Amino acid sequence: MDIYPLKFRPILKERLWGGTKLKEVLGKPIESDITGESWELSCVKGDISEVANGPLEGTSLEDLIGQQPEAVLGKSVVERFGNEFPILIKFIDAKQDLSIQLHPNDKLAKERHNSFGKTEMWYIMDADPGAKLIVGFNKDVEKTEYIESLEEGTLLDLMNYEEVVEGDTFFINTGKIHAIGAGVLLAEIQQTSDVTYRVFDFNRKDKDGNLRELHTGLAVDAIDYEMKDDFKVGYPNVKDTVNDMVDSPYFKTNFLELTKNMKQDLSQRDSFTIYMCVGGRATITNDWGSASIQKGETTLLPASSTFVEIEAKGAKLLEVTI
């Protein structure tokens, strides 16, 4: 099968904390005023991405992988994950603060939910002045102190706040307590998992007047209580080259800011390649065709690609592989 660069229909999610930036800034086809997430590439059950361009339009990512797993994913990826697409790609718009939450590691997630854990990274695409994230604790915390803070309503006093601007990047390993703050629009790359432990939700109620479920008991043994300064990603930003951002066991991400065309040899890359456009526009070409993407769009190149040529002038791209 000749697999050209694939674009997928966004899977749009209304959220209590969502807004309208996915439409206003990224051009997503939404009508709701509370759309919080656009799932760009997903094989989460019930939310399988479908191809939106070319002869394969309408084909699900799951079926595509099932037909030619090694051609799509790469031999080494299939050896690790089988026919599972191992990452989930999203854009997130937080009009309000998200709940304070964390994700279990692979071991706990497997035991409790028969799922992967959820390591993730964020690239800030837009932020209102003064917008912040919560990432980790502001000091080392004892488990008993944490539990007391929940009971007394003082959890926010233990949180570490990070003011953000466009281009800031954060790596959120499992166990790290965190929350996206109001006014932040970001690109998220994560393990394929939808397991989240919500520990505090600002006492908000849903449209039916109900408090959202908290996962206090599950979270207690999944939290990393140490204060760690290991989340802000420093990365070079040399134009017209590939800049390393994140290199984890679950995904690798590079940053490209292009003022001219670039060509890369992919013949030795035993993995699919994803390009998320976080600024400008670009045309992505492989052995079998091309796809044009602009800010807020994503394309997938199969592992069978032997090269990629990027035609761009002023594009900012996140390049994601395994």
VEXDOVEX-381462 format. One record per residue (C-alpha): x, y, z. Coordinates in steps of 0.5 Angstrom, whole numbers, plus 500, padded with zeros to 3 digits. Layout:
N
<node X="X" Y="Y" Z="Z"/>
...
//
This chain:
322
<node X="500" Y="500" Z="500"/>
<node X="503" Y="507" Z="498"/>
<node X="501" Y="511" Z="504"/>
<node X="502" Y="519" Z="503"/>
<node X="502" Y="524" Z="509"/>
<node X="496" Y="523" Z="512"/>
<node X="491" Y="528" Z="515"/>
<node X="485" Y="526" Z="520"/>
<node X="479" Y="529" Z="522"/>
<node X="479" Y="532" Z="529"/>
<node X="475" Y="529" Z="534"/>
<node X="472" Y="535" Z="538"/>
<node X="471" Y="534" Z="546"/>
<node X="467" Y="539" Z="550"/>
<node X="469" Y="540" Z="557"/>
<node X="467" Y="544" Z="563"/>
<node X="473" Y="548" Z="562"/>
<node X="473" Y="549" Z="555"/>
<node X="473" Y="555" Z="550"/>
<node X="473" Y="558" Z="543"/>
<node X="480" Y="558" Z="542"/>
<node X="480" Y="552" Z="538"/>
<node X="476" Y="555" Z="533"/>
<node X="478" Y="562" Z="533"/>
<node X="486" Y="561" Z="533"/>
<node X="486" Y="554" Z="530"/>
<node X="480" Y="554" Z="525"/>
<node X="477" Y="548" Z="528"/>
<node X="470" Y="546" Z="526"/>
<node X="466" Y="547" Z="532"/>
<node X="460" Y="551" Z="534"/>
<node X="460" Y="550" Z="542"/>
<node X="463" Y="555" Z="547"/>
<node X="466" Y="550" Z="551"/>
<node X="470" Y="545" Z="546"/>
<node X="476" Y="544" Z="550"/>
<node X="480" Y="538" Z="546"/>
<node X="481" Y="537" Z="539"/>
<node X="484" Y="529" Z="538"/>
<node X="488" Y="529" Z="532"/>
<node X="491" Y="522" Z="532"/>
<node X="488" Y="517" Z="537"/>
<node X="487" Y="510" Z="537"/>
<node X="483" Y="510" Z="544"/>
<node X="477" Y="505" Z="544"/>
<node X="471" Y="509" Z="542"/>
<node X="475" Y="515" Z="539"/>
<node X="479" Y="512" Z="533"/>
<node X="482" Y="517" Z="528"/>
<node X="479" Y="517" Z="521"/>
<node X="483" Y="519" Z="515"/>
<node X="481" Y="526" Z="512"/>
<node X="485" Y="527" Z="505"/>
<node X="487" Y="523" Z="499"/>
<node X="485" Y="516" Z="497"/>
<node X="485" Y="513" Z="504"/>
<node X="479" Y="518" Z="506"/>
<node X="475" Y="515" Z="511"/>
<node X="479" Y="509" Z="513"/>
<node X="480" Y="509" Z="520"/>
<node X="487" Y="509" Z="523"/>
<node X="486" Y="502" Z="527"/>
<node X="484" Y="499" Z="520"/>
<node X="490" Y="502" Z="517"/>
<node X="495" Y="499" Z="522"/>
<node X="491" Y="492" Z="522"/>
<node X="493" Y="492" Z="514"/>
<node X="500" Y="494" Z="514"/>
<node X="503" Y="494" Z="522"/>
<node X="510" Y="495" Z="520"/>
<node X="509" Y="499" Z="514"/>
<node X="505" Y="504" Z="518"/>
<node X="508" Y="504" Z="525"/>
<node X="515" Y="501" Z="524"/>
<node X="518" Y="494" Z="526"/>
<node X="521" Y="496" Z="533"/>
<node X="514" Y="500" Z="535"/>
<node X="510" Y="493" Z="533"/>
<node X="515" Y="489" Z="537"/>
<node X="514" Y="494" Z="543"/>
<node X="506" Y="495" Z="542"/>
<node X="503" Y="490" Z="538"/>
<node X="498" Y="493" Z="533"/>
<node X="497" Y="499" Z="538"/>
<node X="498" Y="506" Z="536"/>
<node X="502" Y="508" Z="542"/>
<node X="501" Y="516" Z="543"/>
<node X="495" Y="520" Z="543"/>
<node X="496" Y="527" Z="540"/>
<node X="491" Y="533" Z="542"/>
<node X="490" Y="541" Z="542"/>
<node X="487" Y="543" Z="548"/>
<node X="484" Y="550" Z="550"/>
<node X="483" Y="552" Z="557"/>
<node X="478" Y="557" Z="558"/>
<node X="478" Y="556" Z="565"/>
<node X="483" Y="552" Z="570"/>
<node X="483" Y="544" Z="569"/>
<node X="482" Y="540" Z="575"/>
<node X="488" Y="538" Z="579"/>
<node X="490" Y="531" Z="577"/>
<node X="496" Y="526" Z="576"/>
<node X="497" Y="520" Z="572"/>
<node X="499" Y="513" Z="574"/>
<node X="505" Y="510" Z="571"/>
<node X="505" Y="504" Z="567"/>
<node X="505" Y="498" Z="572"/>
<node X="500" Y="501" Z="576"/>
<node X="495" Y="503" Z="570"/>
<node X="496" Y="496" Z="568"/>
<node X="494" Y="493" Z="574"/>
<node X="488" Y="497" Z="576"/>
<node X="486" Y="499" Z="569"/>
<node X="489" Y="494" Z="564"/>
<node X="492" Y="501" Z="560"/>
<node X="498" Y="504" Z="559"/>
<node X="500" Y="510" Z="564"/>
<node X="500" Y="517" Z="561"/>
<node X="507" Y="521" Z="560"/>
<node X="506" Y="527" Z="557"/>
<node X="509" Y="533" Z="554"/>
<node X="506" Y="540" Z="553"/>
<node X="508" Y="546" Z="548"/>
<node X="505" Y="552" Z="549"/>
<node X="502" Y="555" Z="543"/>
<node X="498" Y="561" Z="546"/>
<node X="497" Y="564" Z="553"/>
<node X="493" Y="570" Z="556"/>
<node X="498" Y="575" Z="560"/>
<node X="499" Y="572" Z="566"/>
<node X="497" Y="565" Z="565"/>
<node X="500" Y="559" Z="569"/>
<node X="500" Y="552" Z="570"/>
<node X="501" Y="548" Z="576"/>
<node X="506" Y="543" Z="576"/>
<node X="508" Y="539" Z="582"/>
<node X="509" Y="541" Z="589"/>
<node X="513" Y="547" Z="592"/>
<node X="516" Y="543" Z="597"/>
<node X="517" Y="536" Z="599"/>
<node X="510" Y="534" Z="602"/>
<node X="509" Y="528" Z="606"/>
<node X="503" Y="523" Z="604"/>
<node X="499" Y="525" Z="611"/>
<node X="500" Y="533" Z="609"/>
<node X="497" Y="532" Z="602"/>
<node X="491" Y="528" Z="605"/>
<node X="490" Y="533" Z="610"/>
<node X="491" Y="539" Z="605"/>
<node X="485" Y="535" Z="601"/>
<node X="481" Y="535" Z="608"/>
<node X="482" Y="542" Z="610"/>
<node X="481" Y="545" Z="603"/>
<node X="489" Y="548" Z="603"/>
<node X="491" Y="544" Z="597"/>
<node X="493" Y="550" Z="593"/>
<node X="498" Y="552" Z="598"/>
<node X="502" Y="546" Z="596"/>
<node X="502" Y="547" Z="589"/>
<node X="508" Y="550" Z="584"/>
<node X="505" Y="555" Z="579"/>
<node X="509" Y="557" Z="573"/>
<node X="507" Y="563" Z="568"/>
<node X="508" Y="561" Z="561"/>
<node X="509" Y="564" Z="554"/>
<node X="508" Y="561" Z="547"/>
<node X="514" Y="556" Z="546"/>
<node X="515" Y="554" Z="553"/>
<node X="515" Y="546" Z="554"/>
<node X="514" Y="542" Z="559"/>
<node X="515" Y="534" Z="560"/>
<node X="510" Y="531" Z="565"/>
<node X="512" Y="525" Z="568"/>
<node X="507" Y="520" Z="571"/>
<node X="506" Y="521" Z="578"/>
<node X="507" Y="529" Z="578"/>
<node X="501" Y="533" Z="580"/>
<node X="499" Y="538" Z="575"/>
<node X="494" Y="542" Z="572"/>
<node X="493" Y="547" Z="565"/>
<node X="491" Y="554" Z="567"/>
<node X="486" Y="558" Z="565"/>
<node X="488" Y="562" Z="558"/>
<node X="493" Y="557" Z="556"/>
<node X="492" Y="554" Z="549"/>
<node X="497" Y="548" Z="548"/>
<node X="499" Y="542" Z="544"/>
<node X="499" Y="535" Z="548"/>
<node X="503" Y="529" Z="546"/>
<node X="502" Y="523" Z="551"/>
<node X="502" Y="516" Z="551"/>
<node X="496" Y="512" Z="549"/>
<node X="492" Y="512" Z="555"/>
<node X="486" Y="516" Z="558"/>
<node X="487" Y="514" Z="565"/>
<node X="487" Y="520" Z="570"/>
<node X="486" Y="521" Z="577"/>
<node X="483" Y="528" Z="579"/>
<node X="484" Y="530" Z="586"/>
<node X="481" Y="537" Z="586"/>
<node X="476" Y="541" Z="581"/>
<node X="475" Y="547" Z="585"/>
<node X="468" Y="545" Z="587"/>
<node X="465" Y="546" Z="580"/>
<node X="459" Y="543" Z="578"/>
<node X="457" Y="540" Z="571"/>
<node X="451" Y="542" Z="567"/>
<node X="447" Y="538" Z="571"/>
<node X="449" Y="541" Z="578"/>
<node X="453" Y="535" Z="580"/>
<node X="460" Y="535" Z="583"/>
<node X="465" Y="531" Z="578"/>
<node X="468" Y="525" Z="581"/>
<node X="474" Y="525" Z="584"/>
<node X="479" Y="519" Z="585"/>
<node X="482" Y="521" Z="592"/>
<node X="484" Y="514" Z="594"/>
<node X="487" Y="512" Z="587"/>
<node X="491" Y="518" Z="587"/>
<node X="494" Y="517" Z="594"/>
<node X="499" Y="511" Z="592"/>
<node X="500" Y="514" Z="585"/>
<node X="503" Y="521" Z="587"/>
<node X="510" Y="523" Z="587"/>
<node X="511" Y="527" Z="593"/>
<node X="518" Y="530" Z="592"/>
<node X="519" Y="537" Z="590"/>
<node X="523" Y="536" Z="583"/>
<node X="525" Y="541" Z="578"/>
<node X="525" Y="537" Z="572"/>
<node X="519" Y="539" Z="568"/>
<node X="521" Y="545" Z="564"/>
<node X="524" Y="543" Z="558"/>
<node X="530" Y="547" Z="555"/>
<node X="531" Y="546" Z="548"/>
<node X="535" Y="550" Z="542"/>
<node X="532" Y="554" Z="537"/>
<node X="536" Y="554" Z="531"/>
<node X="532" Y="555" Z="525"/>
<node X="532" Y="551" Z="519"/>
<node X="535" Y="545" Z="523"/>
<node X="532" Y="539" Z="527"/>
<node X="532" Y="541" Z="535"/>
<node X="532" Y="536" Z="540"/>
<node X="526" Y="537" Z="545"/>
<node X="524" Y="531" Z="549"/>
<node X="527" Y="524" Z="548"/>
<node X="523" Y="519" Z="553"/>
<node X="522" Y="512" Z="552"/>
<node X="515" Y="513" Z="550"/>
<node X="516" Y="519" Z="545"/>
<node X="521" Y="523" Z="542"/>
<node X="520" Y="530" Z="540"/>
<node X="524" Y="535" Z="536"/>
<node X="522" Y="543" Z="534"/>
<node X="523" Y="545" Z="527"/>
<node X="523" Y="553" Z="525"/>
<node X="523" Y="553" Z="518"/>
<node X="525" Y="559" Z="514"/>
<node X="527" Y="555" Z="507"/>
<node X="525" Y="548" Z="505"/>
<node X="528" Y="542" Z="508"/>
<node X="529" Y="535" Z="506"/>
<node X="531" Y="529" Z="511"/>
<node X="533" Y="522" Z="510"/>
<node X="528" Y="517" Z="514"/>
<node X="530" Y="510" Z="511"/>
<node X="534" Y="508" Z="518"/>
<node X="528" Y="511" Z="522"/>
<node X="524" Y="505" Z="524"/>
<node X="518" Y="509" Z="526"/>
<node X="512" Y="513" Z="524"/>
<node X="513" Y="521" Z="524"/>
<node X="508" Y="526" Z="526"/>
<node X="508" Y="533" Z="524"/>
<node X="504" Y="538" Z="529"/>
<node X="504" Y="545" Z="526"/>
<node X="504" Y="550" Z="531"/>
<node X="506" Y="556" Z="527"/>
<node X="505" Y="558" Z="520"/>
<node X="504" Y="553" Z="514"/>
<node X="508" Y="547" Z="511"/>
<node X="507" Y="542" Z="505"/>
<node X="510" Y="535" Z="507"/>
<node X="512" Y="530" Z="502"/>
<node X="514" Y="523" Z="502"/>
<node X="515" Y="518" Z="497"/>
<node X="508" Y="517" Z="495"/>
<node X="505" Y="524" Z="496"/>
<node X="504" Y="531" Z="499"/>
<node X="499" Y="534" Z="505"/>
<node X="499" Y="541" Z="506"/>
<node X="498" Y="543" Z="514"/>
<node X="497" Y="550" Z="517"/>
<node X="497" Y="552" Z="525"/>
<node X="493" Y="547" Z="528"/>
<node X="494" Y="541" Z="523"/>
<node X="497" Y="535" Z="524"/>
<node X="500" Y="530" Z="519"/>
<node X="502" Y="522" Z="520"/>
<node X="508" Y="519" Z="515"/>
<node X="508" Y="512" Z="515"/>
<node X="515" Y="508" Z="518"/>
<node X="515" Y="506" Z="510"/>
<node X="517" Y="513" Z="508"/>
<node X="524" Y="513" Z="506"/>
<node X="525" Y="521" Z="506"/>
<node X="521" Y="527" Z="508"/>
<node X="521" Y="534" Z="504"/>
<node X="518" Y="540" Z="508"/>
<node X="516" Y="546" Z="504"/>
<node X="516" Y="552" Z="509"/>
<node X="517" Y="559" Z="510"/>
<node X="516" Y="561" Z="517"/>
<node X="513" Y="554" Z="519"/>
<node X="514" Y="552" Z="526"/>
<node X="513" Y="544" Z="527"/>
<node X="513" Y="539" Z="532"/>
<node X="516" Y="533" Z="530"/>
<node X="514" Y="526" Z="534"/>
<node X="517" Y="519" Z="533"/>
<node X="518" Y="513" Z="537"/>
//
